Amino acid sequence: MATTSCDVAIVGAGLGGCFLALLLGRRGRRVVVIEQGPSIPSAGADFLKPPGLRVLARHGLANLVERHGLRRDIIRYYHDGEPIKECRFPDGGFLIRPYKELVELIYASCAMEGVEFWFDADIDDIAVGDDRVEELTLSDGRRLRADVVIGADGTKSAVRQALGIEQVTMPYERLLMRVATVPLTASVAQLNRLYFSSDGWLAYLYPLNRDQARVFVGLPPEDDKEIFQDGIPALIDELKKFVTDSSDAFNALQPAKWQLIKVSSLRVSAYHKGNAVLLGSAAFACHPMTGMGMSYTLHDAEILADVISAAGGDAELLDRLLYARYEPRRHAHRQLIDYGDALAATFRDRDAYLAAFRPDLHVYGVAAAPAELPVLQLT
Ligand SMILES: Cc1cc2nc3c(=O)[nH]c(=O)nc-3n(C[C@H](O)[C@H](O)[C@H](O)COP(=O)(O)OP(=O)(O)OC[C@H]3O[C@@H](n4cnc5c(N)ncnc54)[C@H](O)[C@@H]3O)c2cc1C
């Protein structure tokens, strides 16, 4: 079967892969995106916070993603039923838009830039020689050669494995996450509420659109077996103990389909090797309660598009620019992962949670000097 050549091969059509493909396509690069699934993925991310919104605005995509999205600017936190904090997001707040919808918008924009997508593409072999990816071979025999190869293929990245880049994965095993989509009720439409309990539970309720809401329940693994495998008889009794201002949503929870989500953090030892680069969850993963993974990934894609364009096919220059401009992103990612770890360790403890909460990272996605911290209303 014939070999296809392109400037940039991107493995993975998630947010990172699609956004980078769009930016490079706009700059006239020939881009091929290889996706193992039949379509754009449907992961659990729903919140795009201000840093990510600003990246999209810089590339003329703000109106597109806002059009059917929902803006919110407050999250109210509770512990054992009592409100303990409100986090306010300035300048219009954050956007709620289900992951699949968001990525599909960017994917649709790629078509106008001539980006090629290969769906249902099963990678058989990634040939690495002289510390660079020489060729990708699919199980149907198709071959792809590219000046630059991007591993935007998620936490289990095949590109990362082929490059032999080391990883440290830390599952957040003490808190199993379940998510369901339910009809929207008045309390959820009014406010995003995130409840913690000293028994080690959490519940987060927020609207998805005018009709539907998402409910995240986090619980100790030993409770999960009892509650979710027996047709959820005890779920509402447990929630009643600490979910105080959202009881109108209880009726909707019982018949809901509860999906189990396994959450881990991920750190890797390098972000590139030769002509191959890791992006998004292939490079780092933090606790979802930071709500910042997509924002950082969008900014990383922006940096990568600049670097790849500036290198213009010069392998040595690409390597130097990646060291200078992309590898340093590991510091910001490490900080975010550490922050997510610190938050996750305090969910049971009101005072420890309040002490660990960082408005700079939570709202703005960057570490600020103490004098620059936004003022939070503490109730
Ligand atoms: C439960 C949960 C909730 C989250 N909530 C938020 C949130 O509210 N806000 C936020 O900013 N971030 C959130 N995040 C983080 C966010 O999901 C990630 O930052 C984002 O999805 C990263 O995008 P990506 O393109 O790197 O990876 P992914 O979306 O994981 O995409 C990877 C793609 O690669 C494909 N792929 C994998 N292997 C191969 C292969 N071998 N060949 C071809 N294709 C392959 C996959 O099918 C997939 O399409 C959350 C994460 C989790 C787990």
PDBQT file of the ligand as one rigid body, heavy atoms in Angstrom, charges set to zero:
ROOT
HETATM    1  C1  LIG A 401     -13.131  13.032  34.355  1.00  0.00    +0.000 C 
HETATM    2  C2  LIG A 401     -12.365  14.162  33.759  1.00  0.00    +0.000 A 
HETATM    3  C3  LIG A 401     -12.911  15.425  33.770  1.00  0.00    +0.000 A 
HETATM    4  C4  LIG A 401     -12.196  16.494  33.225  1.00  0.00    +0.000 A 
HETATM    5  N1  LIG A 401     -12.757  17.719  33.271  1.00  0.00    +0.000 NA
HETATM    6  C5  LIG A 401     -12.079  18.769  32.768  1.00  0.00    +0.000 A 
HETATM    7  C6  LIG A 401     -12.669  20.064  32.759  1.00  0.00    +0.000 A 
HETATM    8  O1  LIG A 401     -13.811  20.254  33.179  1.00  0.00    +0.000 OA
HETATM    9  N2  LIG A 401     -11.939  21.093  32.253  1.00  0.00    +0.000 N 
HETATM   10  C7  LIG A 401     -10.676  20.909  31.743  1.00  0.00    +0.000 A 
HETATM   11  O2  LIG A 401     -10.056  21.881  31.295  1.00  0.00    +0.000 OA
HETATM   12  N3  LIG A 401     -10.110  19.669  31.697  1.00  0.00    +0.000 NA
HETATM   13  C8  LIG A 401     -10.774  18.605  32.187  1.00  0.00    +0.000 A 
HETATM   14  N4  LIG A 401     -10.232  17.367  32.113  1.00  0.00    +0.000 N 
HETATM   15  C9  LIG A 401      -8.945  17.188  31.400  1.00  0.00    +0.000 C 
HETATM   16  C10 LIG A 401      -9.198  17.122  29.880  1.00  0.00    +0.000 C 
HETATM   17  O3  LIG A 401     -10.088  16.059  29.615  1.00  0.00    +0.000 OA
HETATM   18  C11 LIG A 401      -7.877  16.913  29.116  1.00  0.00    +0.000 C 
HETATM   19  O4  LIG A 401      -7.006  17.969  29.444  1.00  0.00    +0.000 OA
HETATM   20  C12 LIG A 401      -8.091  16.914  27.608  1.00  0.00    +0.000 C 
HETATM   21  O5  LIG A 401      -9.032  15.943  27.254  1.00  0.00    +0.000 OA
HETATM   22  C13 LIG A 401      -6.771  16.632  26.906  1.00  0.00    +0.000 C 
HETATM   23  O6  LIG A 401      -7.023  16.467  25.541  1.00  0.00    +0.000 OA
HETATM   24  P1  LIG A 401      -6.116  15.499  24.648  1.00  0.00    +0.000 P 
HETATM   25  O7  LIG A 401      -6.368  15.920  23.241  1.00  0.00    +0.000 OA
HETATM   26  O8  LIG A 401      -4.735  15.482  25.124  1.00  0.00    +0.000 OA
HETATM   27  O9  LIG A 401      -6.542  14.012  24.962  1.00  0.00    +0.000 OA
HETATM   28  P2  LIG A 401      -7.839  13.120  24.734  1.00  0.00    +0.000 P 
HETATM   29  O10 LIG A 401      -9.078  13.876  24.768  1.00  0.00    +0.000 OA
HETATM   30  O11 LIG A 401      -7.648  12.004  25.705  1.00  0.00    +0.000 OA
HETATM   31  O12 LIG A 401      -7.708  12.573  23.263  1.00  0.00    +0.000 OA
HETATM   32  C14 LIG A 401      -6.812  11.557  22.920  1.00  0.00    +0.000 C 
HETATM   33  C15 LIG A 401      -7.285  10.978  21.612  1.00  0.00    +0.000 C 
HETATM   34  O13 LIG A 401      -6.278  10.073  21.141  1.00  0.00    +0.000 OA
HETATM   35  C16 LIG A 401      -6.915   8.914  20.637  1.00  0.00    +0.000 C 
HETATM   36  N5  LIG A 401      -5.935   7.812  20.688  1.00  0.00    +0.000 N 
HETATM   37  C17 LIG A 401      -5.432   7.200  21.784  1.00  0.00    +0.000 A 
HETATM   38  N6  LIG A 401      -4.546   6.255  21.412  1.00  0.00    +0.000 NA
HETATM   39  C18 LIG A 401      -4.493   6.281  20.061  1.00  0.00    +0.000 A 
HETATM   40  C19 LIG A 401      -3.774   5.530  19.093  1.00  0.00    +0.000 A 
HETATM   41  N7  LIG A 401      -2.918   4.574  19.454  1.00  0.00    +0.000 N 
HETATM   42  N8  LIG A 401      -3.974   5.806  17.794  1.00  0.00    +0.000 NA
HETATM   43  C20 LIG A 401      -4.834   6.789  17.402  1.00  0.00    +0.000 A 
HETATM   44  N9  LIG A 401      -5.550   7.523  18.276  1.00  0.00    +0.000 NA
HETATM   45  C21 LIG A 401      -5.375   7.277  19.590  1.00  0.00    +0.000 A 
HETATM   46  C22 LIG A 401      -8.102   8.708  21.564  1.00  0.00    +0.000 C 
HETATM   47  O14 LIG A 401      -9.090   7.886  20.962  1.00  0.00    +0.000 OA
HETATM   48  C23 LIG A 401      -8.569  10.159  21.737  1.00  0.00    +0.000 C 
HETATM   49  O15 LIG A 401      -9.453  10.518  20.710  1.00  0.00    +0.000 OA
HETATM   50  C24 LIG A 401     -10.909  16.284  32.662  1.00  0.00    +0.000 A 
HETATM   51  C25 LIG A 401     -10.357  14.994  32.656  1.00  0.00    +0.000 A 
HETATM   52  C26 LIG A 401     -11.067  13.951  33.199  1.00  0.00    +0.000 A 
HETATM   53  C27 LIG A 401     -10.449  12.589  33.185  1.00  0.00    +0.000 C 
ENDROOT
TORSDOF 0
